[in-house]
């Protein structure tokens, strides 16, 4: 029996059972009017929604990419471009641009952050990548400008770009001793052999990122234009890149065509016979990839093992965090333990307290990609000030309670608390400054 199935089948079975339970939670049949029980139902609704919308489409591809980073990208290459001794302009430029291209939520970016950080990326560039992925989302910024006004859209774009670099630089300075020790250890490491050329790795990761991005492409506000056309063709584009991915597995990763072809055929059958259920075909593709790589004893097997380690580390904490966030704050438009009117009343005007509360609440709320805009639209309609609105936009998408629970296992309590504090403080200050400009 393969090494994975001998040692990990119990953990895999447990995760699959819990996921299926989350996916089919019969919450509609549960009725109770008391706030405590309403909060429990909100937590269950949110975790079911998370399982249906994010685990397969967002997290699983992110785990696969993170595992590939750990196995196929040499530590020397990561340290060359993102390490402590790397050119600062290059390192932060690569981190910010890479995060921007992903356009993922605060939870999906975690496996990718963990992958580059553990491969030797400096704390500063890694944190810049961590913040930029959810915060500098081009589609979300355009949507913010269209729905909430061009001033808030521009302020969000400028603030997020500045935040990613400044917070990364401050993290690097605050923990410079640890970073210097990390750099010294990296200098003593032997050179690693590359099994593929740089251009091959670039193409390979581009294809995987394209699958992640297009499978999660959100519906834009308008029903015409480039953004909508991409949304309308998202599954066709995902299928094209998925087929390209299958070809690369046979050409560059020693997986035999006779093994990969049946998986491709099964995915095609599900896509043709169940066109209204694209998640079914996507699930077959994930299952096929799992079987192919978990049964291999070469680098493909190492790839799966690394991805599996990220899944074991991150997924349980994320689901726990989503449950807690749902219990405390509920879903948009639904009450939970903390009444939404408390938040609405607290963020009116442009006082320090209003901006701080907006930043602090945003740092713990969970926002799926693009959902922050309609939420802000409702809050502004109920009296939220322009400054606190920007503060929440800068703190909310980049952080969440599930995100923080995982971060502490990756970079420790101290770094996580400092990162949280920097985001909240800078979002508060930015909100106050923006509010003063708008009042003037």
C-alpha positions in Angstrom: 0.0 0.0 0.0 1.2 3.5 -0.8 2.9 5.5 2.0 0.1 8.0 2.1 -2.8 5.5 2.5 -0.9 3.7 5.2 -0.4 6.7 7.4 -3.0 9.3 6.5 -6.2 7.5 5.5 -7.9 8.1 8.9 -7.3 11.9 8.8 -8.5 12.1 5.2 -11.7 10.1 6.0 -12.4 12.4 8.9 -12.0 15.5 6.8 -14.2 14.1 4.0 -17.0 13.2 6.5 -16.9 16.6 8.2 -17.0 18.3 4.8 -20.0 16.3 3.6 -21.8 17.1 6.9 -21.1 20.8 6.4 -22.1 20.7 2.8 -25.6 19.1 3.5 -26.4 20.7 6.9 -30.2 20.6 7.1 -30.4 24.0 8.7 -33.7 25.0 7.0 -35.6 22.5 9.2 -34.3 24.1 12.4 -36.4 26.9 13.8 -35.9 28.9 16.9 -36.5 32.6 17.7 -34.1 33.1 20.7 -30.9 35.0 19.9 -28.7 32.2 21.2 -30.2 29.6 19.0 -30.4 32.1 16.1 -26.6 32.6 16.5 -26.1 28.8 16.4 -28.1 28.6 13.2 -26.2 31.5 11.6 -22.9 29.7 12.4 -24.2 26.6 10.8 -25.5 28.4 7.7 -22.2 30.2 7.3 -20.1 27.1 7.6 -22.3 25.3 5.1 -22.1 28.2 2.7 -18.3 28.2 3.2 -18.1 24.5 2.5 -20.2 24.8 -0.7 -18.6 28.0 -2.1 -15.0 28.0 -0.9 -13.5 24.7 0.0 -13.5 22.9 -3.4 -13.1 26.0 -5.6 -10.8 28.2 -3.5 -9.0 26.2 -0.8 -8.2 22.9 -2.7 -6.5 24.7 -5.6 -4.7 26.9 -3.1 -3.4 23.8 -1.2 -2.3 22.3 -4.5 -0.4 25.5 -5.5 1.1 25.8 -2.0 2.3 22.2 -2.2 3.8 22.8 -5.6 5.7 25.8 -4.2 7.2 23.7 -1.5 8.3 20.9 -3.8 9.0 22.5 -7.2 10.4 25.9 -6.3 13.9 25.8 -4.8 14.5 27.6 -1.6 17.3 29.5 -3.3 15.0 30.9 -5.9 12.5 32.1 -3.3 15.3 33.7 -1.2 16.7 35.3 -4.4 13.5 37.2 -5.2 11.7 37.4 -1.8 14.3 36.7 0.8 15.7 39.0 3.5 18.8 39.8 1.4 16.8 40.4 -1.8 16.6 43.8 -3.4 13.8 45.5 -1.5 12.2 47.1 -4.6 12.2 43.8 -6.4 11.0 41.8 -3.4 8.1 44.0 -2.5 7.2 44.6 -6.2 7.0 40.8 -6.8 5.0 40.2 -3.6 2.5 43.0 -4.3 2.0 42.1 -8.0 1.7 38.4 -7.3 -0.9 39.0 -4.6 -2.8 41.4 -6.9 -3.1 38.9 -9.7 -4.6 36.2 -7.5 -7.6 38.3 -6.3 -8.5 35.8 -3.5 -10.1 36.1 -0.1 -8.3 36.3 3.2 -8.5 32.5 3.8 -7.6 31.3 0.3 -4.3 33.3 0.4 -3.2 31.5 3.5 -1.8 28.3 2.0 0.1 30.4 -0.6 1.5 32.6 2.0 2.6 29.6 4.1 4.2 28.1 1.1 6.5 31.0 0.2 7.2 31.9 3.8 8.4 28.4 4.7 10.5 28.2 1.5 12.6 31.2 2.7 10.7 34.4 1.8 11.4 37.3 4.1 8.7 38.2 6.6 8.2 41.6 5.0 7.7 40.5 1.4 5.6 37.5 2.5 3.3 39.8 4.6 3.0 42.2 1.7 1.9 39.2 -0.4 -0.5 38.1 2.4 -2.1 41.5 2.5 -2.2 42.3 -1.2 -4.0 39.1 -2.3 -7.3 39.9 -0.7 -7.0 43.7 -0.5 -5.7 44.7 -4.0 -8.5 43.0 -5.9 -8.9 44.9 -9.2 -12.5 43.7 -9.8 -13.5 44.6 -6.2 -11.9 48.0 -6.5 -13.8 48.7 -9.7 -17.0 47.5 -8.1 -16.3 49.7 -5.1 -16.0 52.8 -7.4 -19.1 51.9 -9.3 -21.4 51.2 -6.3 -20.0 53.3 -3.6 -18.5 56.2 -5.6 -15.2 56.8 -7.4 -13.7 58.7 -4.5 -14.0 55.6 -2.2 -12.8 53.3 -5.0 -9.6 55.4 -5.6 -9.0 55.7 -1.8 -9.3 51.9 -1.4 -6.9 51.2 -4.3 -4.3 53.7 -3.1 -4.6 52.7 0.5 -4.4 49.0 -0.2 -1.2 49.3 -2.3 0.5 51.5 0.3 -0.6 49.2 3.1 0.9 46.1 1.5 4.3 47.7 1.2 4.3 49.7 4.5 3.0 46.9 6.7 5.5 44.5 5.1 8.4 46.9 5.7 7.3 47.5 9.3 7.1 43.8 10.0 10.6 43.3 8.6 12.0 46.0 10.8 10.2 44.9 14.0 11.3 41.3 13.6 14.7 42.1 12.0 16.8 40.0 14.4 14.8 36.9 13.5 15.0 37.8 9.8 18.8 38.2 10.0 19.1 34.8 11.6 16.9 33.3 8.9 19.0 35.0 6.2 22.3 33.6 7.7 20.8 30.1 7.8 19.8 30.5 4.2 23.3 31.4 3.1 24.6 28.1 4.5 22.2 25.9 2.5 23.5 23.9 -0.4 22.3 24.6 -4.0 19.3 22.7 -5.0 19.0 20.9 -8.4 16.1 22.1 -10.6 14.2 19.4 -12.4 12.6 21.9 -14.8 13.7 25.1 -16.5 12.5 28.4 -15.0 10.2 29.0 -18.0 8.6 25.6 -17.4 7.9 26.4 -13.7 6.5 29.8 -14.7 4.1 28.2 -17.2 3.1 25.5 -14.7 2.3 28.0 -11.9 0.5 30.3 -14.4 -1.8 27.5 -15.4 -2.6 26.6 -11.8 -3.2 30.2 -10.8 -5.5 30.7 -13.9 -7.6 27.7 -12.8 -7.9 29.2 -9.3 -8.8 32.7 -10.6 -11.3 31.7 -13.2 -13.1 29.1 -11.1 -13.7 31.8 -8.5 -14.4 34.7 -10.9 -17.2 36.7 -9.2 -20.3 38.1 -10.9 -19.8 41.9 -11.7 -22.5 44.5 -11.1 -23.1 45.2 -14.8 -24.4 42.6 -17.3 -22.2 43.7 -20.1 -18.5 44.5 -20.8 -15.2 42.7 -20.4 -15.7 41.7 -16.7 -19.1 40.2 -17.4 -17.9 38.4 -20.6 -15.1 36.8 -18.5 -17.6 35.8 -15.9 -19.9 34.3 -18.5 -17.0 32.2 -19.9 -15.4 31.4 -16.5 -16.1 27.6 -16.7 -15.0 27.3 -20.3 -11.8 29.1 -19.4 -11.3 26.9 -16.3 -11.8 23.8 -18.5 -9.2 25.0 -21.1 -6.6 25.6 -18.4 -7.5 22.4 -16.7 -6.9 20.4 -19.9 -3.5 22.3 -20.3 -2.7 21.3 -16.7 -3.4 17.6 -17.5 -1.1 17.8 -20.5 1.7 19.3 -18.3 1.3 16.5 -15.8 2.0 13.9 -18.5 4.9 15.9 -20.1 6.8 17.3 -17.1 5.8 15.2 -14.1 6.1 11.6 -15.3 2.4 10.8 -14.9 1.5 8.4 -17.7 -1.1 9.3 -20.3 -2.9 6.0 -19.7 -3.5 7.2 -16.1 -4.4 10.8 -16.8 -6.6 10.3 -19.8 -9.4 8.5 -17.9 -9.7 11.4 -15.4 -9.9 13.9 -18.3 -12.7 11.7 -19.9 -14.6 11.5 -16.7 -14.4 15.3 -16.1 -15.6 15.9 -19.7 -18.5 13.5 -19.2 -19.7 15.3 -16.1 -19.2 18.7 -17.8 -21.3 17.6 -20.8 -24.1 15.8 -18.9 -24.3 18.2 -15.9 -23.6 21.6 -17.4 -25.6 23.3 -14.7 -23.5 21.7 -12.0 -19.9 22.7 -12.8 -18.9 21.8 -9.2 -19.5 18.2 -10.1 -16.9 18.2 -12.9 -14.5 20.2 -10.8 -14.9 17.7 -7.9 -14.1 14.8 -10.3 -11.0 16.6 -11.4 -9.8 17.1 -7.8 -10.5 13.5 -7.0 -8.6 12.3 -10.0 -5.6 14.5 -9.3 -5.6 13.2 -5.7 -5.6 9.6 -6.8 -2.9 10.2 -9.4 -0.4 12.1 -7.2 -1.1 10.2 -3.9 -0.3 6.9 -5.6 3.1 8.2 -7.0 6.4 7.6 -5.2 8.4 10.3 -7.0 8.1 14.1 -6.8 4.4 14.0 -7.7 3.9 12.0 -4.5 5.9 14.6 -2.6 3.7 17.3 -4.1 0.6 15.6 -2.8 2.1 15.0 0.6 3.1 18.7 0.9 -0.4 19.8 -0.2 -1.9 17.4 2.3 0.2 18.9 5.2 -1.1 22.4 4.4 -4.7 21.1 4.3 -4.4 19.4 7.7 -2.8 22.5 9.2 -5.2 25.1 7.7 -8.6 23.6 6.9 -9.8 22.6 10.4 -8.8 26.0 11.9 -10.6 27.9 9.0 -13.8 25.9 9.6 -13.7 26.6 13.3 -13.1 30.3 12.6 -16.0 30.5 10.2 -18.3 28.9 12.8 -17.2 31.4 15.5 -17.6 34.3 13.1 -21.1 33.2 12.1 -22.1 32.7 15.7 -20.9 36.2 16.7 -21.7 38.3 13.5 -24.0 36.1 11.3 -24.4 36.5 7.6 -25.1 39.8 5.8 -28.7 40.8 6.6 -29.1 38.2 9.4 -28.8 38.8 13.2 -26.4 36.7 15.4 -25.1 37.1 18.9 -23.8 40.7 18.3 -26.7 42.8 17.0 -25.9 44.5 13.7 -27.4 47.8 15.0 -24.6 48.0 17.5 -22.1 48.1 14.7 -24.2 50.6 12.7 -24.6 53.0 15.6 -21.0 52.8 16.4 -19.5 53.8 13.0 -21.4 57.0 12.2 -19.4 60.2 11.8 -15.6 60.4 11.6 -14.4 60.1 15.2 -11.4 58.1 16.2 -13.7 55.6 18.0 -15.9 55.2 14.9 -12.9 54.5 12.6 -11.3 52.2 15.2 -14.4 50.2 15.7 -14.9 49.8 11.9 -11.3 48.7 11.5 -11.4 46.3 14.5 -14.8 44.8 13.5 -13.6 44.4 9.9 -10.4 42.6 11.0 -12.5 39.8 12.6 -15.4 39.6 10.2 -15.2 37.2 7.3 -15.7 38.7 3.8 -15.9 36.5 0.8 -14.4 38.1 -2.4 -16.6 41.1 -3.5 -19.2 40.7 -0.7 -17.7 43.7 1.2 -19.2 46.1 -1.3 -22.9 45.3 -0.8 -22.3 45.1 2.9 -20.8 48.5 2.9 -23.6 49.8 0.8 -26.1 48.7 3.4 -24.1 50.1 6.3 -23.6 53.5 4.6 -27.3 53.6 3.9 -27.8 53.2 7.7 -25.6 56.1 8.6 -22.0 54.8 8.4 -19.5 57.6 7.8 -17.2 57.7 4.8 -14.0 57.4 6.9 -15.1 54.3 8.8 -16.3 52.8 5.4 -12.8 53.1 4.0 -11.3 51.8 7.3 -13.5 48.7 7.1 -12.6 48.3 3.4 -8.9 48.4 4.2 -9.0 46.1 7.2 -11.9 43.7 6.4 -11.0 41.9 3.2 -7.4 41.3 4.3 -8.1 39.9 7.7 -10.7 37.7 9.4 -11.0 35.6 12.5 -10.4 32.3 10.5 -7.4 34.0 8.9 -5.9 35.0 12.2 -6.4 31.5 13.7 -4.3 30.0 10.9 -1.7 32.8 10.8 -0.7 32.2 14.4 0.2 28.5 13.5 2.3 29.7 10.6 4.3 32.6 12.0 3.5 32.6 15.7 1.5 34.6 18.1 3.7 37.7 18.3 3.9 38.2 14.5 0.2 37.6 14.1 -0.7 40.2 16.8 1.7 42.8 15.4 0.3 42.2 11.9 -3.3 42.6 13.3 -2.3 45.8 15.2 -0.6 47.4 12.1 -3.6 46.7 9.9 -6.1 48.1 12.5 -4.0 51.2 13.3 -3.2 52.1 9.7 -6.8 51.5 8.6 -8.0 53.7 11.5 -5.6 56.5 10.6 -6.5 56.2 6.9 -10.2 56.3 7.6 -9.9 59.5 9.8 -7.7 61.2 7.1 -10.2 60.3 4.3 -13.1 61.4 6.4 -11.5 64.8 7.0 -10.9 65.2 3.3 -14.5 64.3 2.4 -15.8 66.7 5.1 -13.6 69.5 3.8 
